[in-house]
Amino acid sequence: MVLDGTEQLDVSHAGGEFQELTSELLGEFWKSTSQEVRAKRPDYRTFQDRSAKQTAAFSVQLDVMMEAYMAWSLNQGGAGGKGFFDSDE
């Protein structure tokens, strides 16, 4: 099987097809990495630490996302300069 993007591949994570496909493609490497039990390393971060990092990372992107949305919304309005949420009334 060669996956070159010319045909659609119907794969569901729920039915186990994805795991079966990857195990077929990776062969022996899949067996050596997926079946060994690895010890978990301790995680000393608190929920507050993780939440603060996620919020900071999102805040960096917020201005750019807002500008992109505003440009998209204006282009969706068509004639009259209406935005996406503007009513036709």
KEZATOR-871482 format. One record per residue: residue number from 1; x, y, z of N, C-alpha, C, CB in turn. Coordinates in Angstrom, 2 decimals. Glycine has a CB too. Layout:
BEGIN
+-----+---------+---------+---------+---------+---------+---------+---------+---------+---------+---------+---------+---------+
!   i !     nxx !     nyy !     nzz !    caxx !    cayy !    cazz !     cxx !     cyy !     czz !    cbxx !    cbyy !    cbzz !
+-----+---------+---------+---------+---------+---------+---------+---------+---------+---------+---------+---------+---------+
! NUM !       X !       Y !       Z !       X !       Y !       Z !       X !       Y !       Z !       X !       Y !       Z !
...
+-----+---------+---------+---------+---------+---------+---------+---------+---------+---------+---------+---------+---------+
This chain:
BEGIN
+-----+---------+---------+---------+---------+---------+---------+---------+---------+---------+---------+---------+---------+
!   i !     nxx !     nyy !     nzz !    caxx !    cayy !    cazz !     cxx !     cyy !     czz !    cbxx !    cbyy !    cbzz !
+-----+---------+---------+---------+---------+---------+---------+---------+---------+---------+---------+---------+---------+
!   1 !    0.85 !   -1.18 !    0.00 !    0.00 !    0.00 !    0.00 !    0.89 !    1.23 !    0.00 !   -0.97 !    0.00 !    1.23 !
!   2 !    0.63 !    2.12 !   -0.94 !    1.38 !    3.37 !   -1.03 !    0.40 !    4.52 !   -0.86 !    2.15 !    3.48 !   -2.38 !
!   3 !    0.63 !    5.36 !    0.14 !   -0.23 !    6.51 !    0.38 !    0.39 !    7.71 !   -0.30 !   -0.43 !    6.76 !    1.91 !
!   4 !   -0.12 !    8.05 !   -1.49 !    0.44 !    9.18 !   -2.21 !   -0.54 !   10.33 !   -2.34 !    0.89 !    8.75 !   -3.58 !
!   5 !   -1.72 !   10.22 !   -1.73 !   -2.69 !   11.30 !   -1.74 !   -3.63 !   11.31 !   -2.92 !   -1.99 !   12.57 !   -1.68 !
!   6 !   -3.54 !   10.34 !   -3.80 !   -4.42 !   10.33 !   -4.97 !   -5.78 !    9.73 !   -4.66 !   -3.77 !    9.56 !   -6.10 !
!   7 !   -5.89 !    8.93 !   -3.61 !   -7.16 !    8.33 !   -3.24 !   -7.48 !    8.66 !   -1.79 !   -7.13 !    6.79 !   -3.45 !
!   8 !   -8.79 !    8.79 !   -1.52 !   -9.23 !    9.08 !   -0.17 !   -9.05 !    7.83 !    0.70 !  -10.70 !    9.55 !   -0.16 !
!   9 !   -8.61 !    8.03 !    1.92 !   -8.40 !    6.94 !    2.85 !   -9.41 !    7.08 !    3.98 !   -6.94 !    6.93 !    3.40 !
!  10 !  -10.36 !    6.15 !    4.06 !  -11.38 !    6.19 !    5.10 !  -10.86 !    5.46 !    6.33 !  -12.71 !    5.57 !    4.62 !
!  11 !  -10.54 !    6.24 !    7.36 !   -9.97 !    5.69 !    8.58 !  -10.72 !    6.26 !    9.76 !   -8.44 !    5.99 !    8.68 !
!  12 !  -11.08 !    5.40 !   10.69 !  -11.76 !    5.82 !   11.91 !  -10.90 !    5.46 !   13.11 !  -13.17 !    5.17 !   12.02 !
!  13 !  -10.74 !    6.41 !   14.03 !  -10.00 !    6.11 !   15.26 !  -10.83 !    5.18 !   16.15 !   -9.64 !    7.41 !   16.01 !
!  14 !  -12.14 !    5.31 !   16.11 !  -13.00 !    4.54 !   17.00 !  -12.97 !    3.06 !   16.71 !  -14.42 !    5.04 !   16.90 !
!  15 !  -12.89 !    2.68 !   15.44 !  -12.95 !    1.28 !   15.09 !  -11.61 !    0.57 !   15.12 !  -13.53 !    1.13 !   13.75 !
!  16 !  -10.53 !    1.27 !   15.42 !   -9.22 !    0.67 !   15.48 !   -8.50 !    0.60 !   14.14 !   -9.33 !   -0.69 !   16.04 !
!  17 !   -9.14 !    1.14 !   13.08 !   -8.51 !    1.09 !   11.75 !   -7.22 !    1.89 !   11.70 !   -9.47 !    1.60 !   10.70 !
!  18 !   -7.20 !    3.03 !   12.39 !   -6.01 !    3.87 !   12.35 !   -4.82 !    3.15 !   13.00 !   -6.27 !    5.21 !   13.08 !
!  19 !   -5.05 !    2.54 !   14.13 !   -3.97 !    1.80 !   14.80 !   -3.51 !    0.63 !   13.93 !   -4.44 !    1.29 !   16.18 !
!  20 !   -4.44 !   -0.06 !   13.30 !   -4.08 !   -1.17 !   12.43 !   -3.26 !   -0.69 !   11.23 !   -5.34 !   -1.90 !   11.94 !
!  21 !   -3.68 !    0.44 !   10.63 !   -2.97 !    0.99 !    9.49 !   -1.55 !    1.40 !    9.87 !   -3.72 !    2.20 !    8.93 !
!  22 !   -1.41 !    2.09 !   10.99 !   -0.06 !    2.53 !   11.39 !    0.81 !    1.34 !   11.76 !   -0.15 !    3.50 !   12.56 !
!  23 !    0.22 !    0.32 !   12.36 !    1.04 !   -0.85 !   12.69 !    1.50 !   -1.57 !   11.43 !    0.26 !   -1.81 !   13.59 !
!  24 !    0.65 !   -1.59 !   10.38 !    1.06 !   -2.19 !    9.11 !    2.17 !   -1.38 !    8.45 !   -0.14 !   -2.30 !    8.17 !
!  25 !    2.03 !   -0.06 !    8.48 !    3.02 !    0.79 !    7.82 !    4.36 !    0.79 !    8.53 !    2.49 !    2.21 !    7.72 !
!  26 !    4.33 !    0.76 !    9.86 !    5.57 !    0.87 !   10.62 !    6.20 !   -0.48 !   10.97 !    5.32 !    1.65 !   11.88 !
!  27 !    5.45 !   -1.55 !   10.82 !    5.98 !   -2.90 !   11.01 !    6.61 !   -3.14 !   12.37 !    6.97 !   -3.18 !    9.96 !
!  28 !    7.85 !   -3.58 !   12.35 !    8.56 !   -3.94 !   13.57 !    8.78 !   -2.74 !   14.49 !    9.90 !   -4.58 !   13.23 !
!  29 !    8.95 !   -1.57 !   13.92 !    9.14 !   -0.37 !   14.74 !    7.92 !   -0.14 !   15.62 !    9.40 !    0.87 !   13.86 !
!  30 !    6.71 !   -0.39 !   15.08 !    5.48 !   -0.22 !   15.85 !    5.48 !   -1.15 !   17.05 !    4.24 !   -0.49 !   14.97 !
!  31 !    5.87 !   -2.40 !   16.84 !    5.87 !   -3.37 !   17.93 !    6.84 !   -2.98 !   19.03 !    6.21 !   -4.75 !   17.40 !
!  32 !    8.01 !   -2.49 !   18.65 !    9.02 !   -2.18 !   19.66 !    8.66 !   -0.95 !   20.47 !   10.36 !   -1.98 !   19.00 !
!  33 !    7.91 !   -0.01 !   19.90 !    7.60 !    1.21 !   20.64 !    6.24 !    1.20 !   21.31 !    7.68 !    2.39 !   19.73 !
!  34 !    5.26 !    0.50 !   20.75 !    3.91 !    0.57 !   21.30 !    3.66 !   -0.44 !   22.40 !    2.91 !    0.37 !   20.20 !
!  35 !    4.43 !   -1.50 !   22.46 !    4.14 !   -2.54 !   23.43 !    4.99 !   -2.46 !   24.69 !    4.33 !   -3.86 !   22.79 !
!  36 !    6.03 !   -1.66 !   24.67 !    6.81 !   -1.57 !   25.89 !    6.16 !   -0.57 !   26.84 !    8.26 !   -1.17 !   25.58 !
!  37 !    6.21 !   -0.88 !   28.10 !    5.60 !   -0.02 !   29.11 !    6.67 !    0.94 !   29.61 !    5.00 !   -0.86 !   30.28 !
!  38 !    6.35 !    2.20 !   29.49 !    7.30 !    3.22 !   29.93 !    6.86 !    3.80 !   31.25 !    7.44 !    4.33 !   28.87 !
!  39 !    7.81 !    4.06 !   32.10 !    7.50 !    4.67 !   33.39 !    7.17 !    6.14 !   33.17 !    8.68 !    4.52 !   34.40 !
!  40 !    6.15 !    6.61 !   33.85 !    5.78 !    8.01 !   33.74 !    6.73 !    8.83 !   34.59 !    4.31 !    8.24 !   34.17 !
!  41 !    7.11 !    9.96 !   34.04 !    7.95 !   10.85 !   34.84 !    7.04 !   11.73 !   35.69 !    8.89 !   11.71 !   33.94 !
!  42 !    7.51 !   12.15 !   36.84 !    6.67 !   12.97 !   37.70 !    6.41 !   14.35 !   37.08 !    7.32 !   13.12 !   39.09 !
!  43 !    5.21 !   14.83 !   37.28 !    4.82 !   16.14 !   36.77 !    4.58 !   17.04 !   37.97 !    3.55 !   16.04 !   35.86 !
!  44 !    5.46 !   17.99 !   38.16 !    5.39 !   18.85 !   39.33 !    4.61 !   20.14 !   39.07 !    6.78 !   19.19 !   39.80 !
!  45 !    4.10 !   20.28 !   37.84 !    3.33 !   21.49 !   37.54 !    1.96 !   21.41 !   38.19 !    3.20 !   21.69 !   36.02 !
!  46 !    1.44 !   22.54 !   38.56 !    0.09 !   22.59 !   39.10 !   -0.88 !   22.93 !   37.98 !   -0.02 !   23.62 !   40.26 !
!  47 !   -2.16 !   22.78 !   38.26 !   -3.18 !   23.16 !   37.28 !   -3.06 !   24.64 !   36.96 !   -4.60 !   22.83 !   37.81 !
!  48 !   -2.77 !   25.43 !   37.97 !   -2.63 !   26.87 !   37.78 !   -1.46 !   27.18 !   36.84 !   -2.43 !   27.58 !   39.14 !
!  49 !   -0.34 !   26.46 !   36.98 !    0.81 !   26.66 !   36.10 !    0.45 !   26.34 !   34.65 !    1.99 !   25.78 !   36.55 !
!  50 !   -0.19 !   25.20 !   34.44 !   -0.57 !   24.81 !   33.08 !   -1.57 !   25.78 !   32.48 !   -1.13 !   23.40 !   33.08 !
!  51 !   -2.55 !   26.18 !   33.29 !   -3.57 !   27.11 !   32.82 !   -2.96 !   28.47 !   32.46 !   -4.65 !   27.28 !   33.88 !
!  52 !   -2.04 !   28.96 !   33.26 !   -1.40 !   30.25 !   32.99 !   -0.58 !   30.20 !   31.70 !   -0.50 !   30.66 !   34.17 !
!  53 !    0.11 !   29.08 !   31.47 !    0.90 !   28.95 !   30.23 !   -0.01 !   28.90 !   29.01 !    1.78 !   27.69 !   30.28 !
!  54 !   -1.13 !   28.19 !   29.11 !   -2.06 !   28.12 !   27.99 !   -2.66 !   29.49 !   27.70 !   -3.17 !   27.10 !   28.28 !
!  55 !   -3.02 !   30.22 !   28.75 !   -3.61 !   31.55 !   28.57 !   -2.60 !   32.50 !   27.94 !   -4.09 !   32.11 !   29.92 !
!  56 !   -1.35 !   32.44 !   28.38 !   -0.31 !   33.31 !   27.82 !   -0.07 !   32.98 !   26.35 !    1.00 !   33.17 !   28.61 !
!  57 !   -0.04 !   31.71 !   26.00 !    0.18 !   31.31 !   24.61 !   -0.99 !   31.76 !   23.73 !    0.37 !   29.78 !   24.51 !
!  58 !   -2.20 !   31.67 !   24.24 !   -3.37 !   32.10 !   23.48 !   -3.38 !   33.62 !   23.31 !   -4.66 !   31.63 !   24.16 !
!  59 !   -2.99 !   34.34 !   24.34 !   -3.00 !   35.80 !   24.28 !   -2.08 !   36.33 !   23.20 !   -2.60 !   36.38 !   25.63 !
!  60 !   -0.97 !   35.64 !   22.96 !   -0.03 !   36.05 !   21.91 !   -0.71 !   35.99 !   20.54 !    1.24 !   35.15 !   21.93 !
!  61 !   -1.58 !   35.03 !   20.34 !   -2.24 !   34.83 !   19.05 !   -3.52 !   35.63 !   18.88 !   -2.54 !   33.37 !   18.86 !
!  62 !   -4.07 !   36.14 !   19.96 !   -5.40 !   36.73 !   19.94 !   -5.52 !   37.92 !   18.99 !   -5.78 !   37.16 !   21.32 !
!  63 !   -4.58 !   38.85 !   18.99 !   -4.66 !   40.02 !   18.13 !   -4.67 !   39.64 !   16.64 !   -3.50 !   40.97 !   18.41 !
!  64 !   -3.80 !   38.70 !   16.28 !   -3.73 !   38.27 !   14.89 !   -5.01 !   37.56 !   14.48 !   -2.52 !   37.34 !   14.67 !
!  65 !   -5.55 !   36.72 !   15.36 !   -6.80 !   36.03 !   15.05 !   -7.96 !   37.01 !   14.91 !   -7.12 !   34.99 !   16.14 !
!  66 !   -7.98 !   38.05 !   15.76 !   -9.05 !   39.04 !   15.69 !   -8.99 !   39.79 !   14.35 !   -8.95 !   40.02 !   16.87 !
!  67 !   -7.79 !   40.21 !   13.95 !   -7.64 !   40.92 !   12.68 !   -8.06 !   40.03 !   11.50 !   -6.17 !   41.38 !   12.51 !
!  68 !   -7.67 !   38.77 !   11.53 !   -8.03 !   37.85 !   10.45 !   -9.54 !   37.64 !   10.41 !   -7.32 !   36.49 !   10.63 !
!  69 !  -10.17 !   37.50 !   11.57 !  -11.62 !   37.33 !   11.61 !  -12.33 !   38.57 !   11.09 !  -12.08 !   37.01 !   13.04 !
!  70 !  -11.86 !   39.75 !   11.49 !  -12.51 !   40.98 !   11.05 !  -12.42 !   41.12 !    9.53 !  -11.87 !   42.21 !   11.75 !
!  71 !  -11.27 !   40.80 !    8.95 !  -11.11 !   40.88 !    7.50 !  -12.02 !   39.86 !    6.82 !   -9.64 !   40.64 !    7.09 !
!  72 !  -12.06 !   38.64 !    7.35 !  -12.92 !   37.60 !    6.79 !  -14.39 !   38.01 !    6.88 !  -12.70 !   36.27 !    7.51 !
!  73 !  -14.80 !   38.53 !    8.03 !  -16.18 !   38.91 !    8.25 !  -16.60 !   40.02 !    7.29 !  -16.39 !   39.35 !    9.69 !
!  74 !  -15.73 !   40.98 !    7.07 !  -16.04 !   42.06 !    6.14 !  -16.19 !   41.54 !    4.72 !  -14.96 !   43.13 !    6.20 !
!  75 !  -15.33 !   40.60 !    4.33 !  -15.41 !   40.03 !    2.98 !  -16.65 !   39.15 !    2.79 !  -14.16 !   39.21 !    2.69 !
!  76 !  -17.18 !   38.59 !    3.86 !  -18.37 !   37.74 !    3.76 !  -19.64 !   38.55 !    3.56 !  -18.50 !   36.89 !    5.01 !
!  77 !  -19.60 !   39.82 !    3.93 !  -20.80 !   40.65 !    3.88 !  -21.28 !   40.98 !    2.49 !  -20.55 !   41.89 !    4.61 !
!  78 !  -20.39 !   41.03 !    1.52 !  -20.80 !   41.39 !    0.16 !  -21.14 !   42.86 !    0.07 !  -21.99 !   40.54 !   -0.28 !
!  79 !  -22.20 !   43.19 !   -0.65 !  -22.59 !   44.59 !   -0.87 !  -23.11 !   45.20 !    0.42 !  -23.65 !   44.69 !   -1.97 !
!  80 !  -22.85 !   46.46 !    0.60 !  -23.34 !   47.17 !    1.76 !  -22.42 !   47.11 !    2.96 !  -24.66 !   46.63 !    2.14 !
!  81 !  -21.35 !   46.36 !    2.89 !  -20.38 !   46.30 !    3.98 !  -20.88 !   45.62 !    5.24 !  -19.93 !   47.66 !    4.32 !
!  82 !  -21.90 !   44.76 !    5.11 !  -22.40 !   44.06 !    6.28 !  -21.46 !   42.94 !    6.66 !  -23.82 !   43.51 !    6.02 !
!  83 !  -21.35 !   42.71 !    7.94 !  -20.52 !   41.62 !    8.43 !  -21.31 !   40.34 !    8.54 !  -19.93 !   41.97 !    9.79 !
!  84 !  -20.69 !   39.30 !    9.03 !  -21.30 !   37.97 !    9.13 !  -22.51 !   37.98 !   10.05 !  -20.27 !   36.96 !    9.63 !
!  85 !  -22.43 !   38.70 !   11.17 !  -23.50 !   38.69 !   12.17 !  -24.53 !   39.79 !   11.98 !  -22.92 !   38.81 !   13.54 !
!  86 !  -24.36 !   40.63 !   10.96 !  -25.34 !   41.68 !   10.71 !  -26.60 !   41.07 !   10.11 !  -24.76 !   42.76 !    9.76 !
!  87 !  -27.74 !   41.55 !   10.59 !  -29.01 !   41.01 !   10.08 !  -29.42 !   41.72 !    8.81 !  -30.13 !   41.13 !   11.15 !
!  88 !  -30.35 !   41.12 !    8.08 !  -30.85 !   41.69 !    6.84 !  -32.02 !   42.65 !    7.06 !  -31.26 !   40.58 !    5.91 !
!  89 !  -32.44 !   42.82 !    8.30 !  -33.60 !   43.66 !    8.61 !  -33.34 !   45.11 !    8.37 !  -34.03 !   43.46 !   10.03 !
+-----+---------+---------+---------+---------+---------+---------+---------+---------+---------+---------+---------+---------+
